[in-house]
Amino acid sequence: MIDKSSRSFSKRFPAYGWLGISIMLIAELLLLGGNALVATWFTPIMWTGYILSIDALVHRMKNSSLLTRNRREIPFLILISVGIWLLFEAFNLHLMNWVYFGFPDNIITRDIGYFWAFATIMPGVFVTIELFAAIFPKLGSLVTVPPESMQLNTIDRSSIVIGLAMVLFPLFLPSQVAAYFFGSIWLGFIFLLGPINKAIGARSAAGRWNMVSPSFILITLLAGLICGFLWETWNFQAFDAHGGYWRYTLPEPLQILELKFGMMPILGLLGFPPFAVELVIFYEFFRKILGGDRVFGVRQ
C-alpha cells in the first residue's frame, strides 16, 4: 500500500525525472549483461539520466530548475558545453594529457557520440550546483542579480595578464614539458575571463563572492568535485566492461605513488572543483556577449 507522502512525491516529481532514473538503472543492468553498445557510450548515457533525474529533483524542491526555467536556452547551453570542451581538446592535442579508447572507427558515429558526451558536461555540472543551492538555499544560486558593468582596477588588469600568460605559456613548450602544465590552462581562464565578465556586466566569480556569498563559490567547487567522482566512476565502469573510455597520460612525477580513483591519478581530482567555477565563468561570458538576456529573456 502506497502512503499519502509517497503519492504526493509521485505527483510532484516530474515524469522526466523517472525517465532519467530508468535510463541509469537500465544502463547499469545492460552493462552488467555485457551489452557492447551501452559499454561504448556508457558515460554519456549515465550523464543523460543523471541530468534528467537531478533536474527533476531540483524542480520538485523549488518548482524551478535549469531545464524547465527557460527551455529556449537549452540548445545554447548544449552548444556552449560542446564548444568549451572542444577548446580543451585543442589544448590537449599539444599537451596529450588524455587519450580515448574503445570508440567506433566510423568517424560520423564517433563524432556524434563525442558531441553527445561533450553536450552533457555543462548541464551535468550546473544541475549539481542547483541541487546544492536547493538543499542549502541560503548559500546562493545560479539565478542572481548580475553586477553592473564596472571599470577594471589594477588587480583585475593584472589578473587578465596573468590568466593570458597561464593559458598561452604551455603552448610554447615542447609537448613533453607542456604536459606538466595543464593545470595552468585549467586555472588560467578563471583569471582571464573573471575580470572581463566584471567589465562587460556578466555574472563573475568575483561578483558572486562579493555580492552574493562566498558560499556560492564553495558549493560550485563541491559540485565540481562530485561531478569529477561521477565522471571517473562511470569511465572506469566503461573501461572494465571493455567499452569506450579515456585514459590519462600524465607524466610519471605527477602520478603520486600511482594512486588513482578509477583511471584518474589522485592529483588530477583537484582539477574538477575549479573546472566547475570555470564553466560558470565561460557560460556567463558567452551568454553576455551573444546577447543572452535579449535572446532568452532576463533570468528571474
C-alpha positions as CSV (number, residue, x, y, z in Angstrom):
1,M,0.0,0.0,0.0
2,I,1.3,3.4,-1.0
3,D,1.1,6.0,1.7
4,K,0.0,9.6,1.3
5,S,3.5,11.0,1.3
6,S,4.6,8.6,-1.5
7,R,1.6,9.6,-3.6
8,S,2.5,13.3,-3.0
9,F,6.0,12.6,-4.1
10,S,4.9,10.8,-7.3
11,K,2.6,13.7,-8.2
12,R,5.2,16.3,-7.7
13,F,8.3,14.6,-9.1
14,P,8.3,15.3,-12.8
15,A,7.9,12.4,-15.3
16,Y,11.2,13.2,-17.0
17,G,12.9,12.5,-13.6
18,W,11.6,9.0,-13.6
19,L,12.8,8.6,-17.2
20,G,16.3,9.7,-16.0
21,I,16.3,7.2,-13.2
22,S,15.1,4.5,-15.6
23,I,17.9,5.3,-18.1
24,M,20.5,4.9,-15.4
25,L,19.2,1.7,-13.9
26,I,18.7,0.1,-17.3
27,A,22.1,1.2,-18.5
28,E,23.7,-0.4,-15.4
29,L,21.9,-3.6,-16.0
30,L,22.8,-3.8,-19.6
31,L,26.4,-3.0,-18.8
32,L,26.5,-5.9,-16.4
33,G,24.9,-8.1,-19.1
34,G,27.7,-7.3,-21.5
35,N,25.8,-5.0,-23.9
36,A,28.6,-3.6,-26.2
37,L,26.6,-0.5,-27.3
38,V,25.9,0.6,-23.8
39,A,29.5,-0.1,-22.8
40,T,30.7,2.1,-25.7
41,W,28.6,5.1,-24.7
42,F,28.1,4.3,-21.0
43,T,29.3,7.7,-19.7
44,P,27.1,10.0,-21.8
45,I,24.1,7.6,-21.2
46,M,24.6,7.9,-17.4
47,W,25.1,11.6,-17.6
48,T,21.9,12.0,-19.6
49,G,20.0,10.0,-16.9
50,Y,21.7,11.9,-14.1
51,I,20.9,15.3,-15.6
52,L,17.2,14.5,-16.1
53,S,16.8,12.9,-12.6
54,I,18.7,15.6,-10.7
55,D,17.0,18.4,-12.5
56,A,13.6,16.8,-11.7
57,L,14.6,16.6,-8.1
58,V,15.5,20.3,-8.1
59,H,12.2,21.2,-9.7
60,R,10.4,19.2,-7.1
61,M,12.2,21.1,-4.4
62,K,12.0,24.6,-5.8
63,N,9.3,24.4,-8.5
64,S,12.0,25.7,-10.9
65,S,15.1,24.1,-12.4
66,L,17.7,24.5,-15.1
67,L,15.8,22.5,-17.7
68,T,12.4,24.0,-17.0
69,R,13.1,27.6,-16.3
70,N,13.8,28.6,-19.9
71,R,13.7,25.8,-22.4
72,R,14.8,28.2,-25.2
73,E,18.2,28.4,-23.5
74,I,18.9,24.6,-23.5
75,P,20.2,24.4,-27.1
76,F,22.5,27.3,-26.4
77,L,23.7,25.6,-23.2
78,I,24.4,22.4,-25.2
79,L,26.4,24.2,-27.9
80,I,28.5,26.1,-25.4
81,S,29.2,23.0,-23.5
82,V,30.4,21.2,-26.6
83,G,32.4,24.3,-27.8
84,I,34.2,24.8,-24.4
85,W,35.2,21.1,-24.2
86,L,36.5,21.2,-27.8
87,L,38.7,24.1,-26.8
88,F,40.3,22.0,-24.1
89,E,40.6,19.1,-26.6
90,A,42.5,21.5,-28.8
91,F,44.9,22.2,-26.0
92,N,45.2,18.5,-25.4
93,L,46.5,18.0,-28.9
94,H,49.7,19.6,-27.7
95,L,49.7,18.5,-24.0
96,M,48.5,15.0,-24.6
97,N,47.1,14.5,-21.0
98,W,44.4,12.1,-22.1
99,V,43.5,9.8,-25.0
100,Y,40.3,7.9,-25.9
101,F,39.9,4.2,-26.5
102,G,37.1,1.8,-27.5
103,F,35.0,4.1,-29.6
104,P,33.8,3.4,-33.2
105,D,36.2,3.7,-36.1
106,N,33.4,5.3,-38.2
107,I,34.1,9.0,-37.9
108,I,30.4,10.1,-38.2
109,T,29.3,7.7,-35.5
110,R,32.2,8.5,-33.2
111,D,31.7,12.3,-33.6
112,I,28.0,12.1,-32.9
113,G,28.8,10.2,-29.8
114,Y,31.5,12.7,-28.8
115,F,29.1,15.6,-29.4
116,W,26.6,13.8,-27.1
117,A,29.2,13.3,-24.4
118,F,30.5,16.8,-24.5
119,A,27.0,18.2,-24.5
120,T,26.4,16.8,-21.1
121,I,29.3,18.5,-19.4
122,M,27.9,21.9,-18.5
123,P,24.4,20.7,-17.8
124,G,25.7,17.9,-15.5
125,V,27.8,20.4,-13.5
126,F,25.1,23.1,-13.5
127,V,22.3,20.8,-12.2
128,T,24.6,19.6,-9.5
129,I,25.2,23.2,-8.5
130,E,21.5,23.9,-8.5
131,L,20.9,20.8,-6.4
132,F,23.2,22.0,-3.6
133,A,21.7,25.5,-3.9
134,A,18.3,23.9,-3.4
135,I,19.4,21.9,-0.4
136,F,21.1,24.9,1.1
137,P,19.0,27.8,-0.2
138,K,20.8,30.5,1.8
139,L,24.2,29.7,0.2
140,G,23.5,31.2,-3.2
141,S,22.0,30.3,-6.6
142,L,22.8,30.3,-10.3
143,V,20.0,32.8,-10.6
144,T,21.1,36.0,-9.0
145,V,21.1,39.7,-9.9
146,P,24.3,40.3,-12.1
147,P,26.7,43.1,-11.2
148,E,26.6,46.2,-13.5
149,S,29.5,46.9,-15.8
150,M,32.4,48.1,-13.7
151,Q,35.7,49.7,-14.6
152,L,38.6,47.3,-14.2
153,N,41.1,48.1,-11.4
154,T,44.8,47.2,-11.2
155,I,44.1,43.8,-9.7
156,D,41.6,43.0,-12.5
157,R,44.1,44.0,-15.2
158,S,46.8,42.1,-13.6
159,S,44.5,39.0,-13.4
160,I,43.9,39.3,-17.2
161,V,47.6,39.4,-18.0
162,I,48.3,36.5,-15.6
163,G,45.5,34.5,-17.0
164,L,46.5,35.0,-20.6
165,A,50.1,34.0,-19.7
166,M,48.9,30.9,-17.9
167,V,46.8,29.9,-20.9
168,L,49.4,30.5,-23.6
169,F,52.6,29.7,-21.9
170,P,52.3,25.9,-22.1
171,L,51.8,26.1,-25.9
172,F,55.3,27.4,-26.4
173,L,56.9,24.5,-24.5
174,P,57.7,21.1,-26.0
175,S,54.9,18.6,-25.6
176,Q,56.8,16.5,-23.1
177,V,57.3,19.6,-20.9
178,A,53.9,21.2,-21.6
179,A,52.2,18.0,-20.2
180,Y,53.1,19.2,-16.7
181,F,51.2,22.5,-17.2
182,F,47.7,21.6,-18.0
183,G,46.7,22.9,-14.6
184,S,48.0,26.3,-15.8
185,I,45.4,26.2,-18.6
186,W,42.8,24.8,-16.4
187,L,43.0,27.7,-14.0
188,G,44.2,30.4,-16.4
189,F,40.7,31.0,-17.9
190,I,39.4,31.8,-14.5
191,F,41.9,34.6,-14.1
192,L,41.5,35.7,-17.7
193,L,37.7,35.8,-18.0
194,G,36.7,36.6,-14.5
195,P,37.6,40.3,-14.7
196,I,36.3,40.5,-18.3
197,N,32.9,39.3,-17.1
198,K,33.0,42.0,-14.5
199,A,33.8,44.6,-17.1
200,I,31.0,43.6,-19.5
201,G,28.4,43.2,-16.8
202,A,28.2,39.5,-16.9
203,R,28.0,37.4,-13.7
204,S,31.5,36.7,-12.5
205,A,33.1,34.6,-9.8
206,A,34.3,37.7,-8.1
207,G,30.9,39.3,-8.4
208,R,29.3,36.3,-6.8
209,W,31.8,36.2,-4.0
210,N,31.4,39.9,-3.2
211,M,27.7,40.5,-4.0
212,V,26.0,37.2,-3.2
213,S,28.0,35.0,-0.8
214,P,31.3,33.2,-0.8
215,S,29.2,30.1,-0.1
216,F,28.1,30.1,-3.8
217,I,31.7,29.5,-4.8
218,L,32.0,26.8,-2.2
219,I,29.0,24.9,-3.5
220,T,30.3,25.3,-7.0
221,L,33.6,23.8,-6.0
222,L,31.8,21.0,-4.2
223,A,29.6,20.3,-7.3
224,G,32.7,20.1,-9.4
225,L,34.3,17.5,-7.1
226,I,31.1,15.4,-7.0
227,C,30.9,15.5,-10.8
228,G,34.5,14.5,-11.0
229,F,33.9,11.4,-8.9
230,L,30.9,10.6,-11.2
231,W,32.9,11.1,-14.4
232,E,35.7,8.8,-13.2
233,T,33.3,6.2,-11.7
234,W,31.4,5.8,-15.0
235,N,34.6,6.0,-17.0
236,F,36.1,3.1,-15.0
237,Q,32.9,1.1,-15.4
238,A,33.1,1.5,-19.2
239,F,36.8,0.6,-19.1
240,D,36.1,-2.5,-17.0
241,A,33.4,-3.5,-19.5
242,H,35.8,-3.1,-22.5
243,G,33.7,-0.2,-23.7
244,G,34.6,3.4,-24.6
245,Y,36.8,5.2,-22.1
246,W,39.6,7.7,-21.7
247,R,43.0,7.1,-20.2
248,Y,45.1,9.8,-18.6
249,T,48.7,10.1,-19.7
250,L,50.1,12.4,-17.1
251,P,53.9,12.5,-16.6
252,E,55.1,9.9,-14.0
253,P,56.2,12.5,-11.4
254,L,52.6,13.8,-11.3
255,Q,51.2,10.3,-10.5
256,I,51.8,10.4,-6.8
257,L,52.6,6.8,-5.6
258,E,50.5,5.7,-8.6
259,L,47.4,6.3,-6.5
260,K,44.2,6.6,-8.6
261,F,40.5,6.9,-8.4
262,G,39.3,4.9,-11.3
263,M,41.5,5.9,-14.2
264,M,42.3,9.3,-12.7
265,P,45.6,10.0,-10.8
266,I,44.7,11.4,-7.3
267,L,46.3,14.7,-8.1
268,G,44.1,15.1,-11.1
269,L,40.9,15.1,-8.9
270,L,41.9,18.5,-7.7
271,G,41.2,19.9,-11.1
272,F,37.4,19.2,-11.0
273,P,36.4,21.8,-8.4
274,P,38.0,24.8,-10.2
275,F,36.7,23.3,-13.5
276,A,33.1,23.9,-12.3
277,V,33.9,27.5,-11.5
278,E,35.5,27.9,-14.9
279,L,32.4,26.5,-16.6
280,V,30.2,29.0,-14.9
281,I,32.5,31.9,-15.9
282,F,32.7,30.6,-19.5
283,Y,29.0,30.3,-19.8
284,E,28.2,33.7,-18.4
285,F,30.8,35.2,-20.7
286,F,29.4,33.7,-23.9
287,R,25.8,34.3,-22.8
288,K,26.6,38.0,-22.2
289,I,28.5,38.7,-25.4
290,L,26.0,36.8,-27.6
291,G,23.0,38.8,-26.1
292,G,21.6,36.1,-23.8
293,D,19.2,38.4,-22.0
294,R,17.9,39.8,-25.3
295,V,17.6,36.4,-26.9
296,F,16.4,34.3,-24.0
297,G,15.0,36.9,-21.6
298,V,16.3,38.3,-18.3
299,R,16.7,35.4,-15.8
300,Q,14.4,35.7,-12.8
